[in-house]
Amino acid sequence: MMPIENDELHYQFCLEILRSLNFKRKDFFVKLAHDIPYERMIYGWINKMFEQGKTKEETVEFIYKAIYEWYLKNDD
């Protein structure tokens, strides 16, 4: 369990990333609560980058690249 200060920082970081990716916050978190794989994957990447201390810019760049690679692997 992370301290409340980190929890708030994490939440704000997540919101900034979602805004940068043009995701609607409410829709994203509803889908995440329903365990939708795509949103779960994005949220996992956001968490990973936050834990590594990455910037918003680094995180958005990573996610765009990861999504692109994911689509290439799953393009049947």
Z-matrix of the N, CA and C atoms (Angstrom, degrees):
N
C 1 1.448
C 2 1.524 1 108.39
N 3 1.345 2 115.74 1 127.79
C 4 1.456 3 118.41 2 -179.00
C 5 1.525 4 110.81 3 -87.37
N 6 1.338 5 116.26 4 149.46
C 7 1.474 6 119.69 5 177.70
C 8 1.528 7 110.64 6 -58.35
N 9 1.315 8 116.41 7 154.44
C 10 1.467 9 121.58 8 -176.41
C 11 1.521 10 112.08 9 -57.24
N 12 1.340 11 118.03 10 -34.82
C 13 1.460 12 120.37 11 178.97
C 14 1.521 13 110.70 12 -62.78
N 15 1.314 14 117.06 13 -44.29
C 16 1.459 15 120.99 14 177.67
C 17 1.517 16 111.09 15 -68.47
N 18 1.318 17 116.95 16 -35.01
C 19 1.452 18 120.90 17 178.54
C 20 1.530 19 110.03 18 -61.52
N 21 1.319 20 117.23 19 -44.39
C 22 1.469 21 121.04 20 178.51
C 23 1.523 22 110.82 21 -66.86
N 24 1.331 23 117.32 22 -42.27
C 25 1.466 24 120.80 23 176.60
C 26 1.528 25 110.69 24 -60.74
N 27 1.319 26 115.98 25 -41.96
C 28 1.461 27 121.04 26 179.07
C 29 1.520 28 110.71 27 -62.65
N 30 1.315 29 116.96 28 -45.00
C 31 1.460 30 121.50 29 -179.52
C 32 1.531 31 110.93 30 -62.64
N 33 1.316 32 116.95 31 -45.64
C 34 1.471 33 120.56 32 178.73
C 35 1.527 34 111.31 33 -64.37
N 36 1.317 35 116.43 34 -39.40
C 37 1.468 36 121.55 35 176.70
C 38 1.524 37 109.34 36 -60.48
N 39 1.311 38 115.90 37 -46.98
C 40 1.459 39 121.53 38 180.00
C 41 1.531 40 110.51 39 -60.00
N 42 1.319 41 117.49 40 -45.16
C 43 1.465 42 120.97 41 179.72
C 44 1.527 43 111.51 42 -62.00
N 45 1.322 44 116.56 43 -40.94
C 46 1.464 45 120.03 44 178.19
C 47 1.521 46 111.27 45 -62.41
N 48 1.310 47 116.41 46 -41.77
C 49 1.465 48 120.47 47 179.52
C 50 1.527 49 110.01 48 -65.25
N 51 1.318 50 116.83 49 -45.84
C 52 1.464 51 120.20 50 179.74
C 53 1.529 52 111.02 51 -60.30
N 54 1.326 53 117.48 52 -41.34
C 55 1.471 54 120.91 53 176.88
C 56 1.529 55 110.50 54 -62.10
N 57 1.316 56 116.40 55 -43.26
C 58 1.463 57 120.81 56 -179.71
C 59 1.523 58 112.06 57 -64.33
N 60 1.317 59 116.00 58 -32.20
C 61 1.466 60 121.21 59 179.53
C 62 1.530 61 111.85 60 -87.86
N 63 1.327 62 116.25 61 1.36
C 64 1.467 63 122.72 62 -178.57
C 65 1.527 64 112.91 63 60.66
N 66 1.316 65 116.17 64 36.18
C 67 1.464 66 121.61 65 174.04
C 68 1.522 67 107.49 66 -92.32
N 69 1.314 68 116.31 67 141.48
C 70 1.458 69 120.70 68 173.94
C 71 1.523 70 107.76 69 -80.67
N 72 1.323 71 115.85 70 122.07
C 73 1.465 72 122.10 71 -173.69
C 74 1.523 73 112.04 72 -53.57
N 75 1.313 74 117.12 73 -51.42
C 76 1.461 75 120.44 74 -176.49
C 77 1.526 76 111.17 75 -61.57
N 78 1.328 77 116.75 76 -47.03
C 79 1.463 78 120.39 77 179.52
C 80 1.529 79 111.23 78 -60.49
N 81 1.330 80 115.38 79 -42.75
C 82 1.468 81 120.08 80 -179.04
C 83 1.528 82 111.11 81 -60.39
N 84 1.331 83 116.64 82 -48.79
C 85 1.462 84 119.77 83 -176.47
C 86 1.527 85 112.35 84 -71.91
N 87 1.316 86 118.07 85 -30.18
C 88 1.475 87 120.24 86 174.42
C 89 1.523 88 109.36 87 -65.15
N 90 1.322 89 116.47 88 -46.41
C 91 1.471 90 120.21 89 179.14
C 92 1.529 91 110.63 90 -64.89
N 93 1.317 92 116.47 91 -38.71
C 94 1.465 93 120.38 92 177.77
C 95 1.530 94 110.10 93 -62.94
N 96 1.326 95 116.96 94 -41.53
C 97 1.468 96 121.30 95 178.65
C 98 1.527 97 111.60 96 -64.23
N 99 1.326 98 116.16 97 -27.79
C 100 1.464 99 120.56 98 177.71
C 101 1.532 100 111.76 99 -92.08
N 102 1.337 101 115.23 100 10.26
C 103 1.469 102 122.59 101 174.17
C 104 1.530 103 112.85 102 60.19
N 105 1.329 104 116.32 103 40.78
C 106 1.465 105 121.02 104 176.96
C 107 1.536 106 107.52 105 -73.67
N 108 1.344 107 117.59 106 127.03
C 109 1.470 108 120.91 107 -172.47
C 110 1.535 109 115.79 108 -54.94
N 111 1.320 110 118.00 109 -42.28
C 112 1.468 111 119.62 110 -177.33
C 113 1.526 112 111.18 111 -62.87
N 114 1.324 113 116.80 112 -48.38
C 115 1.461 114 120.30 113 179.27
C 116 1.526 115 111.54 114 -65.93
N 117 1.321 116 116.74 115 -36.82
C 118 1.464 117 120.71 116 177.29
C 119 1.533 118 109.98 117 -62.47
N 120 1.336 119 116.63 118 -40.19
C 121 1.456 120 121.46 119 179.57
C 122 1.540 121 110.26 120 -65.45
N 123 1.334 122 116.88 121 -47.10
C 124 1.469 123 121.26 122 178.98
C 125 1.531 124 110.14 123 -60.03
N 126 1.333 125 116.11 124 -46.32
C 127 1.462 126 120.54 125 -179.34
C 128 1.534 127 110.78 126 -62.11
N 129 1.307 128 116.99 127 -38.67
C 130 1.465 129 120.66 128 176.69
C 131 1.517 130 112.03 129 -61.41
N 132 1.326 131 116.10 130 -41.72
C 133 1.463 132 119.58 131 177.97
C 134 1.530 133 110.78 132 -65.96
N 135 1.325 134 117.06 133 -41.48
C 136 1.463 135 120.48 134 178.14
C 137 1.523 136 109.68 135 -60.03
N 138 1.324 137 117.37 136 -45.84
C 139 1.465 138 121.29 137 179.29
C 140 1.521 139 111.49 138 -60.69
N 141 1.324 140 115.98 139 -45.39
C 142 1.459 141 121.15 140 -179.18
C 143 1.528 142 110.85 141 -58.66
N 144 1.324 143 115.43 142 -45.90
C 145 1.464 144 119.23 143 -178.59
C 146 1.529 145 111.51 144 -68.70
N 147 1.337 146 117.67 145 -36.77
C 148 1.464 147 120.76 146 176.96
C 149 1.523 148 110.02 147 -62.69
N 150 1.324 149 116.49 148 -46.22
C 151 1.466 150 120.65 149 -179.44
C 152 1.522 151 111.84 150 -62.37
N 153 1.332 152 116.71 151 -30.25
C 154 1.462 153 120.79 152 179.12
C 155 1.526 154 112.47 153 -84.40
N 156 1.334 155 116.56 154 -2.62
C 157 1.459 156 120.37 155 178.30
C 158 1.519 157 114.22 156 75.82
N 159 1.322 158 116.68 157 24.71
C 160 1.464 159 120.65 158 -179.16
C 161 1.527 160 110.96 159 -74.56
N 162 1.309 161 115.99 160 156.04
C 163 1.459 162 121.35 161 177.36
C 164 1.523 163 109.89 162 -79.42
N 165 1.337 164 114.50 163 168.35
C 166 1.457 165 119.78 164 176.36
C 167 1.528 166 109.76 165 -58.99
N 168 1.313 167 116.52 166 -44.96
C 169 1.461 168 121.39 167 -178.35
C 170 1.523 169 111.59 168 -62.26
N 171 1.334 170 116.55 169 -44.52
C 172 1.467 171 120.48 170 178.58
C 173 1.531 172 110.38 171 -62.37
N 174 1.323 173 115.74 172 -39.32
C 175 1.459 174 120.68 173 -178.31
C 176 1.518 175 111.23 174 -67.56
N 177 1.309 176 116.81 175 -45.85
C 178 1.469 177 120.13 176 179.33
C 179 1.526 178 110.18 177 -62.61
N 180 1.312 179 117.20 178 -43.70
C 181 1.466 180 120.92 179 178.30
C 182 1.527 181 110.51 180 -60.95
N 183 1.330 182 116.78 181 -45.35
C 184 1.460 183 121.10 182 178.67
C 185 1.528 184 110.73 183 -59.40
N 186 1.329 185 116.90 184 -45.78
C 187 1.464 186 120.79 185 -176.73
C 188 1.522 187 110.75 186 -65.70
N 189 1.326 188 117.94 187 -42.80
C 190 1.465 189 119.64 188 177.56
C 191 1.532 190 111.01 189 -59.55
N 192 1.327 191 116.65 190 -44.25
C 193 1.467 192 120.15 191 178.65
C 194 1.523 193 110.96 192 -65.11
N 195 1.323 194 116.87 193 -42.71
C 196 1.460 195 121.17 194 -178.56
C 197 1.532 196 111.19 195 -65.26
N 198 1.329 197 117.16 196 -40.45
C 199 1.462 198 120.67 197 177.76
C 200 1.524 199 109.74 198 -63.35
N 201 1.312 200 116.48 199 -44.97
C 202 1.462 201 121.24 200 179.05
C 203 1.527 202 110.66 201 -58.34
N 204 1.325 203 117.00 202 -48.08
C 205 1.465 204 120.89 203 179.25
C 206 1.526 205 111.46 204 -64.86
N 207 1.327 206 116.45 205 -38.91
C 208 1.465 207 120.90 206 179.13
C 209 1.521 208 110.05 207 -61.63
N 210 1.339 209 116.86 208 -45.16
C 211 1.461 210 120.27 209 179.08
C 212 1.523 211 112.03 210 -64.59
N 213 1.333 212 117.42 211 -37.91
C 214 1.464 213 120.00 212 177.76
C 215 1.526 214 111.16 213 -62.88
N 216 1.323 215 117.02 214 -40.95
C 217 1.473 216 120.52 215 179.88
C 218 1.522 217 112.39 216 -69.50
N 219 1.330 218 116.93 217 -30.49
C 220 1.463 219 121.11 218 -174.71
C 221 1.525 220 113.06 219 -103.72
N 222 1.315 221 117.08 220 15.14
C 223 1.458 222 121.39 221 179.95
C 224 1.528 223 109.00 222 -87.89
N 225 1.301 224 114.95 223 98.86
C 226 1.479 225 119.02 224 -178.06
C 227 1.497 226 111.45 225 -107.15
